Protein backbone atom coordinates (compact mmCIF):
# COMPACT_ATOMS: atom_id res chain seq x y z
CA UNK A 1 0.00 0.00 0.00
CA UNK A 2 2.74 2.60 0.78
CA UNK A 3 4.27 1.93 -2.66
CA UNK A 4 0.91 2.39 -4.34
CA UNK A 5 0.28 5.64 -2.50
CA UNK A 6 3.77 6.88 -3.32
CA UNK A 7 3.31 6.07 -6.99
CA UNK A 8 -0.08 7.79 -7.00
CA UNK A 9 1.50 10.96 -5.59
CA UNK A 10 4.57 10.94 -7.83
CA UNK A 11 2.58 10.86 -11.05
CA UNK A 12 0.59 14.09 -10.46
CA UNK A 13 3.62 15.67 -8.82
CA UNK A 14 5.63 15.11 -11.99
CA UNK A 15 2.78 16.55 -14.04
CA UNK A 16 2.67 19.60 -11.80
CA UNK A 17 6.42 20.03 -12.15
CA UNK A 18 6.15 19.91 -15.93
CA UNK A 19 3.34 22.47 -15.86
CA UNK A 20 5.35 24.71 -13.56
CA UNK A 21 8.38 24.56 -15.83
CA UNK A 22 6.21 25.34 -18.84
CA UNK A 23 4.75 28.32 -17.00
CA UNK A 24 8.20 29.52 -16.05
CA UNK A 25 9.38 29.40 -19.66
CA UNK A 26 6.22 31.24 -20.72
CA UNK A 27 6.81 33.98 -18.18
CA UNK A 28 10.58 34.20 -18.72
CA UNK A 29 10.52 36.77 -21.57
CA UNK A 30 8.30 39.13 -19.58
CA UNK A 31 10.40 38.66 -16.45
CA UNK A 32 13.60 39.37 -18.37
CA UNK A 33 11.99 42.38 -19.97
CA UNK A 34 11.00 43.68 -16.55
CA UNK A 35 14.53 43.16 -15.24
CA UNK A 36 16.33 44.98 -18.01
CA UNK A 37 14.16 47.94 -18.93
CA UNK A 38 13.89 50.07 -15.83
CA UNK A 39 12.12 50.78 -12.61
CA UNK A 40 8.64 50.91 -14.12
CA UNK A 41 8.96 47.27 -15.11
CA UNK A 42 10.46 46.23 -11.78
CA UNK A 43 7.70 48.01 -9.90
CA UNK A 44 5.13 46.46 -12.22
CA UNK A 45 6.42 42.96 -11.52
CA UNK A 46 6.32 43.52 -7.76
CA UNK A 47 2.88 45.16 -7.85
CA UNK A 48 1.45 42.38 -9.98
CA UNK A 49 2.92 39.68 -7.77
CA UNK A 50 1.59 41.25 -4.58
CA UNK A 51 -1.93 41.89 -5.87
CA UNK A 52 -3.26 38.30 -5.68
CA UNK A 53 -1.62 37.51 -2.36
CA UNK A 54 -2.82 40.76 -0.81
CA UNK A 55 -6.50 39.79 -0.89
CA UNK A 56 -8.00 36.95 1.13
CA UNK A 57 -10.59 36.37 -1.59
CA UNK A 58 -7.93 35.77 -4.24
CA UNK A 59 -5.81 33.61 -1.93
CA UNK A 60 -8.72 31.38 -0.90
CA UNK A 61 -9.89 30.92 -4.49
CA UNK A 62 -6.41 30.16 -5.86
CA UNK A 63 -5.58 27.63 -3.16
CA UNK A 64 -9.02 26.05 -3.56
CA UNK A 65 -8.43 25.64 -7.31
CA UNK A 66 -5.22 23.77 -6.53
CA UNK A 67 -6.95 21.57 -3.96
CA UNK A 68 -9.78 20.87 -6.40
CA UNK A 69 -7.24 19.81 -9.02
CA UNK A 70 -5.47 17.53 -6.52
CA UNK A 71 -8.74 15.93 -5.42
CA UNK A 72 -9.62 15.17 -9.05
CA UNK A 73 -6.14 13.81 -9.72
CA UNK A 74 -4.60 12.70 -13.01
CA UNK A 75 -4.38 15.32 -15.74
CA UNK A 76 -6.57 17.66 -13.69
CA UNK A 77 -3.58 18.35 -11.42
CA UNK A 78 -2.07 20.60 -14.09
CA UNK A 79 -4.96 21.17 -16.53
CA UNK A 80 -7.38 22.75 -14.04
CA UNK A 81 -4.90 25.37 -12.72
CA UNK A 82 -3.64 25.98 -16.26
CA UNK A 83 -7.15 26.74 -17.49
CA UNK A 84 -7.62 29.19 -14.63
CA UNK A 85 -4.37 31.00 -15.40
CA UNK A 86 -5.13 31.16 -19.13
CA UNK A 87 -8.60 32.67 -18.70
CA UNK A 88 -7.35 34.95 -15.93
CA UNK A 89 -4.78 36.38 -18.36
CA UNK A 90 -7.65 37.23 -20.72
CA UNK A 91 -9.57 38.88 -17.89
CA UNK A 92 -6.47 40.83 -16.93
CA UNK A 93 -6.11 42.12 -20.47
CA UNK A 94 -9.73 43.27 -20.44
CA UNK A 95 -9.23 45.04 -17.13
CA UNK A 96 -6.07 46.77 -18.31
CA UNK A 97 -7.86 47.90 -21.46
CA UNK A 98 -10.66 49.46 -19.43
CA UNK A 99 -13.32 47.05 -20.72
CA UNK A 100 -16.15 46.95 -18.19
CA UNK A 101 -17.19 43.64 -16.68
CA UNK A 102 -20.25 43.56 -14.40
CA UNK A 103 -20.39 41.95 -10.96
CA UNK A 104 -16.63 41.45 -10.63
CA UNK A 105 -16.54 41.47 -6.83
CA UNK A 106 -19.59 39.20 -6.61
CA UNK A 107 -17.99 36.84 -9.13
CA UNK A 108 -14.80 36.69 -7.07
CA UNK A 109 -16.68 35.97 -3.84
CA UNK A 110 -18.84 33.36 -5.57
CA UNK A 111 -15.70 31.67 -6.86
CA UNK A 112 -14.60 31.07 -3.27
CA UNK A 113 -18.01 29.61 -2.40
CA UNK A 114 -18.38 27.43 -5.48
CA UNK A 115 -14.82 26.10 -5.76
CA UNK A 116 -14.71 25.47 -2.02
CA UNK A 117 -17.98 23.54 -2.34
CA UNK A 118 -16.56 21.61 -5.29
CA UNK A 119 -13.69 20.48 -3.06
CA UNK A 120 -16.13 19.62 -0.28
CA UNK A 121 -18.66 17.66 -2.33
CA UNK A 122 -17.16 16.82 -5.71
CA UNK A 123 -14.45 14.23 -5.10
CA UNK A 124 -13.66 12.54 -8.42
CA UNK A 125 -17.11 13.25 -9.83
CA UNK A 126 -16.16 16.03 -12.23
CA UNK A 127 -15.23 15.36 -15.86
CA UNK A 128 -12.00 17.15 -16.68
CA UNK A 129 -13.60 19.51 -19.20
CA UNK A 130 -16.32 20.50 -16.76
CA UNK A 131 -13.79 21.19 -14.00
CA UNK A 132 -11.69 23.34 -16.35
CA UNK A 133 -14.79 25.25 -17.49
CA UNK A 134 -15.88 25.82 -13.89
CA UNK A 135 -12.64 27.41 -12.74
CA UNK A 136 -12.25 29.28 -16.03
CA UNK A 137 -15.66 30.90 -15.63
CA UNK A 138 -14.52 32.47 -12.37
CA UNK A 139 -10.96 33.20 -13.47
CA UNK A 140 -12.07 36.02 -15.73
CA UNK A 141 -13.36 37.95 -12.70
CA UNK A 142 -10.09 37.55 -10.81
CA UNK A 143 -8.09 38.56 -13.86
CA UNK A 144 -10.26 41.59 -14.54
CA UNK A 145 -9.82 42.78 -10.95
CA UNK A 146 -6.05 42.44 -11.25
CA UNK A 147 -5.94 44.27 -14.56
CA UNK A 148 -8.34 47.07 -13.63
CA UNK A 149 -6.36 47.83 -10.47
CA UNK A 150 -2.99 48.04 -12.19
CA UNK A 151 -1.09 51.17 -11.11
CA UNK A 152 -0.80 53.75 -13.87
CA UNK A 153 2.99 54.10 -13.69
CA UNK A 154 4.03 50.47 -14.15
CA UNK A 155 4.69 48.19 -17.10
CA UNK A 156 1.64 46.20 -18.11
CA UNK A 157 3.72 43.23 -19.27
CA UNK A 158 5.65 43.05 -16.01
CA UNK A 159 2.49 43.54 -13.94
CA UNK A 160 0.78 40.69 -15.77
CA UNK A 161 3.83 38.47 -15.33
CA UNK A 162 3.72 39.21 -11.61
CA UNK A 163 0.10 38.31 -10.99
CA UNK A 164 0.31 35.23 -13.21
CA UNK A 165 3.37 34.03 -11.28
CA UNK A 166 1.73 34.64 -7.89
CA UNK A 167 -1.43 32.84 -8.99
CA UNK A 168 0.59 29.87 -10.23
CA UNK A 169 2.39 29.65 -6.87
CA UNK A 170 -0.92 29.77 -4.98
CA UNK A 171 -2.29 27.01 -7.21
CA UNK A 172 0.83 24.97 -6.52
CA UNK A 173 0.34 25.48 -2.78
CA UNK A 174 -3.22 24.18 -3.08
CA UNK A 175 -2.13 21.18 -5.13
CA UNK A 176 0.61 20.44 -2.62
CA UNK A 177 -1.87 20.65 0.25
CA UNK A 178 -4.27 18.34 -1.55
CA UNK A 179 -1.56 15.80 -2.32
CA UNK A 180 -0.31 15.94 1.27
CA UNK A 181 -3.81 15.26 2.54
CA UNK A 182 -3.93 12.22 0.27
CA UNK A 183 -1.06 10.63 2.20
CA UNK A 184 -2.87 10.44 5.54
CA UNK A 185 -4.95 7.43 4.64
CA UNK A 186 -7.90 6.44 2.48
CA UNK A 187 -10.40 6.85 5.31
CA UNK A 188 -9.28 10.18 6.73
CA UNK A 189 -8.07 12.00 3.62
CA UNK A 190 -11.50 12.51 1.97
CA UNK A 191 -12.99 13.72 5.24
CA UNK A 192 -10.23 16.26 5.77
CA UNK A 193 -10.44 17.48 2.17
CA UNK A 194 -14.20 17.89 2.49
CA UNK A 195 -13.80 19.77 5.76
CA UNK A 196 -11.26 22.20 4.29
CA UNK A 197 -13.44 22.73 1.24
CA UNK A 198 -16.39 23.50 3.47
CA UNK A 199 -14.33 26.02 5.46
CA UNK A 200 -13.38 27.78 2.21
CA UNK A 201 -16.99 27.81 1.02
CA UNK A 202 -18.21 29.27 4.32
CA UNK A 203 -15.51 31.93 4.12
CA UNK A 204 -16.78 32.70 0.64
CA UNK A 205 -20.27 33.22 2.01
CA UNK A 206 -18.74 35.63 4.51
CA UNK A 207 -17.05 37.51 1.67
CA UNK A 208 -20.27 37.55 -0.35
CA UNK A 209 -22.31 38.97 2.53
CA UNK A 210 -19.66 41.43 3.65
CA UNK A 211 -19.01 39.72 6.99
CA UNK A 212 -15.36 39.15 6.03
Secondary structure, 3 states (H helix, E strand, C coil): CHHHHHHHHHHHHHHHHHHHHHHHHHHHHHHHHHHHCCHHHHHHHHHHHHHHHCCHHHHHHHHHHHHHHHHHCCCHHHHHHHHHHHHHHHHHHHHHCCCCCCCHHHHHHHHHHHHHHHHHHCCCCCCHHHHHHHHHHHHHHHHHHHHHCCCCCCCHHHHHHHHHHHHHHHHHHHHHHHHHHCCCCHHHHHHHHHHHHHHHHHHHHHHHHCCC
